[in-house]
Amino acid sequence: MSTGLTGMTTYMDEFFAEERVFYDKTGSYLRLTADTVFDKNGEIGYVGDVKLKLRLPRTEEKLKLTFESDPEEQRDTLDRIQEDSPEQAARNRDYYGGIQTTLGDERKWRFNPSIGVKFDKPIDIFLRLRMDRNYKTGDWLFRPSQTFYTFKEKGFGSDTAFQLDYQLTDNVLFRSSSFIRYQDENDYFEPSQVFSLFHSLSSRRGVTYQLGVYGVSEPAWQATDYLAQLRYRQNIHSNYLYVELIPRAVYRRDNDFESEHSLTLRLEMVLEG
């Protein structure tokens, strides 16, 4: 593991394949995720994700071809909770392709403008601009990011995120992740706050403990979901194949905040070039 707070943060993000890594990598990057979800009623659901970024030749490494199953940053893990059959999951998944470039660097401000299309009927064109940077403040690493995007059919959207990291020990990292989303089609805000502890058990094994609260601004600012989960992750082959076990408890306002338990088995492949 790299020494220092910045090195530890980078190590944890890369090992756990955090969403930010997809934007940080300057080369080609492929992440394939397949989740099998077992709920308390014994039912089984499935969901998968793909993120692909290919460096285009003869462009001085500035242009990337992207293909994603979700072009927006997810509200951490809550948006991933689905219990569809394989056929339903395949029908409900949307896919997006585009061209992205990178300007600046994280020591100041880094900009990732992109243009692409949503592969649907009809095809929807989108524009996106993501901005982020790192601030080192004493023993804290502050990482703000702002994403603006607009779709021809869906309209405008905005994701604002603030991340604070603090190194507790040589193997444990504390993280506070604040997030708020606005979309024209909903016309309200969706805030969330997640606290995480990343614990490196060895070079091939790690665990994350997470507590989160999620909400909306309509009809008034209110909490809609609470989340408690543990992610045990292990590298099972070479440096690209991982397996995760994720026991989770969700408390939803729509279900009178009664506990909903589930266990997710995740298989993930991460390739870089």
C-alpha positions as CSV (number, residue, x, y, z in Angstrom):
1,M,0.0,0.0,0.0
2,S,1.3,3.5,-0.9
3,T,2.2,5.6,2.2
4,G,0.4,8.8,3.1
5,L,-3.2,9.8,3.0
6,T,-3.4,10.5,-0.8
7,G,-1.7,7.2,-1.6
8,M,-4.0,5.3,0.8
9,T,-7.1,6.9,-0.7
10,T,-6.0,6.0,-4.2
11,Y,-5.3,2.4,-3.1
12,M,-8.7,1.9,-1.4
13,D,-10.6,3.5,-4.4
14,E,-8.8,1.2,-6.8
15,F,-9.1,-2.0,-4.7
16,F,-12.9,-1.5,-4.1
17,A,-13.4,-0.2,-7.7
18,E,-15.1,3.0,-6.5
19,E,-17.0,5.1,-9.0
20,R,-14.4,7.8,-9.1
21,V,-11.7,5.5,-10.5
22,F,-13.5,5.4,-13.8
23,Y,-13.0,9.1,-14.3
24,D,-9.5,9.2,-12.7
25,K,-7.9,6.7,-15.0
26,T,-6.1,8.2,-17.9
27,G,-5.7,5.0,-19.9
28,S,-8.2,2.3,-21.0
29,Y,-10.4,0.9,-18.3
30,L,-13.1,-1.9,-18.3
31,R,-15.3,-2.9,-15.3
32,L,-17.9,-5.6,-15.6
33,T,-20.1,-6.3,-12.5
34,A,-22.6,-9.1,-12.0
35,D,-24.7,-9.1,-8.8
36,T,-26.9,-11.9,-7.5
37,V,-29.2,-10.6,-4.7
38,F,-30.9,-13.0,-2.2
39,D,-33.6,-11.3,-0.1
40,K,-35.2,-12.4,3.2
41,N,-38.1,-14.1,1.3
42,G,-35.8,-16.4,-0.5
43,E,-36.2,-14.7,-3.8
44,I,-33.3,-14.1,-6.1
45,G,-32.7,-11.0,-8.2
46,Y,-30.0,-10.0,-10.7
47,V,-28.4,-6.8,-11.8
48,G,-25.2,-6.0,-13.9
49,D,-23.1,-3.0,-14.8
50,V,-20.6,-2.3,-17.5
51,K,-18.1,0.7,-17.7
52,L,-15.7,0.8,-20.6
53,K,-13.2,3.6,-21.5
54,L,-10.9,3.1,-24.5
55,R,-8.0,5.5,-25.2
56,L,-8.2,6.5,-28.9
57,P,-5.0,6.3,-30.8
58,R,-3.4,9.3,-32.4
59,T,-5.1,11.7,-30.1
60,E,-2.2,12.3,-27.7
61,E,-4.2,10.3,-25.0
62,K,-6.8,13.1,-24.8
63,L,-9.9,11.4,-26.3
64,K,-11.6,8.4,-24.8
65,L,-14.4,6.3,-26.2
66,T,-16.9,5.4,-23.4
67,F,-19.6,2.8,-23.0
68,E,-21.6,2.7,-19.8
69,S,-24.8,1.2,-18.3
70,D,-25.2,4.4,-16.3
71,P,-23.7,7.8,-17.3
72,E,-24.6,9.5,-14.1
73,E,-22.8,9.0,-10.8
74,Q,-24.9,6.6,-8.6
75,R,-26.1,7.6,-5.2
76,D,-23.6,5.2,-3.7
77,T,-25.1,1.7,-3.4
78,L,-28.8,2.5,-3.0
79,D,-29.4,2.9,-6.7
80,R,-28.0,-0.6,-7.3
81,I,-30.6,-2.4,-5.2
82,Q,-32.8,-4.2,-7.7
83,E,-34.6,-7.5,-7.6
84,D,-35.4,-8.3,-11.2
85,S,-35.5,-11.5,-13.0
86,P,-32.6,-11.9,-15.6
87,E,-35.1,-11.1,-18.4
88,Q,-36.5,-8.0,-16.7
89,A,-33.0,-6.8,-15.8
90,A,-31.9,-7.1,-19.4
91,R,-35.0,-5.2,-20.6
92,N,-34.8,-2.4,-18.0
93,R,-31.1,-1.7,-18.5
94,D,-30.1,1.5,-20.5
95,Y,-26.8,1.8,-22.3
96,Y,-24.8,4.9,-23.3
97,G,-21.9,5.5,-25.5
98,G,-19.8,8.7,-26.1
99,I,-16.6,10.5,-26.5
100,Q,-14.8,12.0,-23.5
101,T,-11.7,14.2,-23.0
102,T,-9.8,15.4,-20.0
103,L,-8.5,18.9,-19.4
104,G,-6.4,20.1,-16.4
105,D,-5.4,17.9,-13.5
106,E,-6.6,17.0,-10.0
107,R,-4.0,19.3,-8.3
108,K,-6.0,22.3,-9.6
109,W,-9.3,21.6,-11.4
110,R,-9.8,18.7,-13.8
111,F,-12.6,18.9,-16.4
112,N,-14.1,15.9,-18.2
113,P,-16.5,17.1,-21.0
114,S,-18.2,14.4,-23.0
115,I,-20.9,13.9,-25.6
116,G,-22.8,10.8,-26.3
117,V,-26.1,8.9,-27.0
118,K,-28.5,6.8,-25.0
119,F,-29.2,3.6,-27.0
120,D,-33.0,3.6,-26.7
121,K,-36.1,4.2,-28.9
122,P,-35.8,7.0,-29.7
123,I,-32.1,7.6,-29.4
124,D,-31.4,10.4,-26.9
125,I,-28.4,12.7,-27.2
126,F,-26.6,13.9,-24.0
127,L,-23.9,16.4,-23.1
128,R,-22.0,16.1,-19.8
129,L,-19.3,18.1,-17.9
130,R,-17.7,16.7,-14.8
131,M,-15.3,18.9,-12.7
132,D,-13.3,17.7,-9.7
133,R,-10.1,18.4,-7.7
134,N,-8.2,17.4,-4.5
135,Y,-7.5,19.6,-1.5
136,K,-5.1,18.4,1.2
137,T,-6.1,20.2,4.5
138,G,-4.0,19.0,7.4
139,D,-4.8,15.3,8.0
140,W,-7.9,15.5,5.8
141,L,-8.3,15.0,2.0
142,F,-11.2,17.0,0.6
143,R,-12.5,16.0,-2.9
144,P,-15.3,18.0,-4.3
145,S,-16.9,17.2,-7.7
146,Q,-19.6,18.7,-9.8
147,T,-21.4,17.1,-12.8
148,F,-23.8,18.8,-15.2
149,Y,-25.6,16.8,-17.8
150,T,-28.5,17.4,-20.2
151,F,-30.5,15.0,-22.4
152,K,-32.5,16.1,-25.4
153,E,-35.5,14.2,-24.1
154,K,-35.0,14.1,-20.3
155,G,-33.7,17.6,-19.8
156,F,-31.1,18.9,-17.4
157,G,-29.5,17.3,-14.4
158,S,-26.8,18.0,-11.8
159,D,-24.8,15.9,-9.3
160,T,-22.8,17.6,-6.5
161,A,-20.5,15.5,-4.3
162,F,-18.2,16.3,-1.4
163,Q,-15.9,13.6,-0.1
164,L,-13.7,13.8,3.0
165,D,-11.1,11.2,3.8
166,Y,-9.1,10.7,7.0
167,Q,-6.5,8.0,7.6
168,L,-7.2,6.4,11.0
169,T,-4.4,3.8,10.9
170,D,-2.0,2.4,8.3
171,N,-4.8,0.0,7.2
172,V,-8.1,1.9,8.0
173,L,-9.5,4.9,6.1
174,F,-12.6,6.9,7.2
175,R,-14.7,8.6,4.5
176,S,-17.7,11.0,4.6
177,S,-19.5,11.2,1.3
178,S,-22.2,13.9,0.8
179,F,-24.2,14.0,-2.4
180,I,-27.1,15.8,-3.9
181,R,-28.9,15.3,-7.3
182,Y,-31.3,17.5,-9.2
183,Q,-33.1,16.4,-12.4
184,D,-35.6,18.4,-14.5
185,E,-37.8,15.4,-15.0
186,N,-38.3,15.0,-11.2
187,D,-38.0,18.8,-10.2
188,Y,-36.8,18.0,-6.7
189,F,-33.5,17.4,-5.0
190,E,-32.2,13.9,-3.8
191,P,-29.6,14.3,-1.1
192,S,-27.6,11.5,0.6
193,Q,-25.0,11.1,3.3
194,V,-22.8,8.0,3.6
195,F,-20.1,7.2,6.2
196,S,-17.6,4.5,5.3
197,L,-14.7,2.7,7.0
198,F,-12.3,1.0,4.5
199,H,-10.2,-1.7,6.1
200,S,-7.4,-3.4,4.2
201,L,-6.9,-6.9,5.6
202,S,-4.2,-7.9,3.2
203,S,-3.0,-7.1,-0.3
204,R,-5.9,-9.3,-1.6
205,R,-8.7,-8.8,0.9
206,G,-10.6,-5.9,2.3
207,V,-13.8,-4.9,4.0
208,T,-15.9,-1.7,4.0
209,Y,-18.5,-0.8,6.7
210,Q,-21.1,1.7,5.6
211,L,-24.0,3.7,7.1
212,G,-26.1,5.9,4.9
213,V,-29.2,8.1,4.8
214,Y,-31.1,9.1,1.6
215,G,-33.9,11.6,1.1
216,V,-35.9,13.9,-1.2
217,S,-36.9,17.6,-1.0
218,E,-40.6,17.1,-1.9
219,P,-43.1,17.6,-0.5
220,A,-40.6,18.6,2.2
221,W,-37.0,17.7,3.0
222,Q,-37.3,14.2,4.5
223,A,-35.4,11.0,4.8
224,T,-36.7,8.2,2.6
225,D,-34.2,5.4,3.1
226,Y,-31.6,4.3,5.6
227,L,-28.8,1.8,4.7
228,A,-26.4,-0.3,6.7
229,Q,-24.1,-2.7,4.9
230,L,-20.8,-4.5,4.9
231,R,-18.7,-5.2,1.8
232,Y,-16.2,-8.0,2.0
233,R,-14.0,-8.0,-1.1
234,Q,-11.3,-10.4,-2.2
235,N,-9.1,-10.7,-5.3
236,I,-9.5,-14.3,-6.4
237,H,-7.5,-14.4,-9.6
238,S,-4.5,-12.4,-10.9
239,N,-5.1,-8.7,-10.4
240,Y,-8.4,-8.3,-12.2
241,L,-11.0,-10.7,-10.9
242,Y,-12.8,-10.0,-7.6
243,V,-15.6,-11.5,-5.5
244,E,-17.7,-9.6,-2.9
245,L,-20.2,-10.6,-0.2
246,I,-22.5,-7.8,0.8
247,P,-25.0,-8.3,3.7
248,R,-27.3,-5.3,3.7
249,A,-30.2,-3.9,5.7
250,V,-32.4,-1.2,4.2
251,Y,-35.1,0.8,5.9
252,R,-37.6,2.5,3.5
253,R,-40.2,5.1,4.3
254,D,-42.5,3.3,1.7
255,N,-42.3,0.2,3.9
256,D,-42.8,2.1,7.3
257,F,-39.0,1.8,7.8
258,E,-39.3,-1.9,8.5
259,S,-36.0,-3.7,8.1
260,E,-35.4,-5.3,4.6
261,H,-32.4,-7.7,4.7
262,S,-30.6,-9.0,1.7
263,L,-27.3,-10.7,0.7
264,T,-25.5,-9.8,-2.5
265,L,-22.9,-12.0,-4.2
266,R,-20.9,-9.8,-6.6
267,L,-18.4,-11.0,-9.2
268,E,-16.4,-8.2,-10.8
269,M,-13.7,-8.0,-13.4
270,V,-11.5,-4.9,-13.7
271,L,-9.0,-4.5,-16.6
272,E,-6.7,-1.6,-17.2
273,G,-4.5,-0.7,-20.1
